[in-house]
Amino acid sequence: MTRYLWATMVATAVAMSAGAARAETGSQCAPRADLVKALGDKYHESVAGRGLINPNVVLEIFVSDQGSWTVIASDIKGQSCVMSVGEGWDSPTITAAIPGA
């Protein structure tokens, strides 16, 4: 039950921040490979964590050493959309827990 409540809170927060991100950045969708390359090339971000929203959508968080972060959602067809962006990411345990991140 706690896990479901936590997942619901996260999904709600992502949905709420998605509106703000779209207003800031426009609707940014592209093939996942292109989006991941752009995040790495332009912002030096790499994947720090991922999880399933449902069987058809994966949520990923990309972070840089400078603290910028981006949340994307990718569907099973390989299309990804930026859900939210920000600054000030601070979670050394996440990058340390992901081999090769």
N, C-alpha and C positions, 0 to 999 in steps of 0.2 A: 504494500500500500504506500509506504514512504517513497519507494522508487517511482511509482506511478505519479504521485503528487509532485515529486521533483521534476520528472519528465514533463509534466503538464506545465509547471512553472517556467521551465526553460523554453518550451515551445511557445508559450505565451509571450515571454520576453523577446524571443527571436522574431515572432510575428509583429510585435509592437515596434521593435527597432527596425524592422525591414521597411516600414513606411518611411521612417526618418532617413534611412540610408538611400532609398530610392529618390527621395526629394533632394538629397545631397548629391548623389552620384548618377542619377538617372537609372533606368532599368538596365542593368549590366548582365546580360546572359551571353554565353558563348560555349563552344565545345570545351569540355573540361580540360583537355590537354592544353588548349590555347590559354585558358584562364590561369591555370597553374603556372605555365611558362611566364605569363605577364606578371603574376604576383612575385615570382622569383626574380625576374629581370628588373622590374621597376621598383619593387619595394623590399627585395631581399627576404621575402617571406617563404617559409616552408611549413608543411603540415605539422601541427602539434597534437592533433587529436581528431577523432572522427567517431560517428555513431549513426545508427539507423534511426530515421524519423519514422519510417514505415518500410515495408519490403521493397518499395520502389524508389525511395529517396534516402540519400546519405548526406548528413551534415558534416562539414569539415571546418576546422579552425586552423588558419595559417597565421604564423607569428614571425616577427623578425627580431633580431638581437637588439634593435633600437626601440622595440616596444610597440610597433604598429601591428595591427591584427585585422584579419578579414574572415568573415564567416560566409561560406558558400554552401549551397544545396545543389546536389547533382542527382539527376534521374537515371534510370536504367538505360536510357538511350544515349547517355554521355553528354547531355546538355546540363550546364551549370549556371547558376545565377548567384550574384553577390547579394547576400541578405543583410549584411551589416559590416561596418568598418569602424576602426577606432585607433586610439593611441593609449599608451601606458600599460600595456600587457605586462604582467609580472607573475609568472608561475614557473619557476625553475623545475618543479617536480614533474610537470607535464612533459617538457622537452627531454628531461632525463629518463623518463619512463618509456619513451618511444625510440626504439633502436633505429638508428639511421636518420632521425629527424633533424 
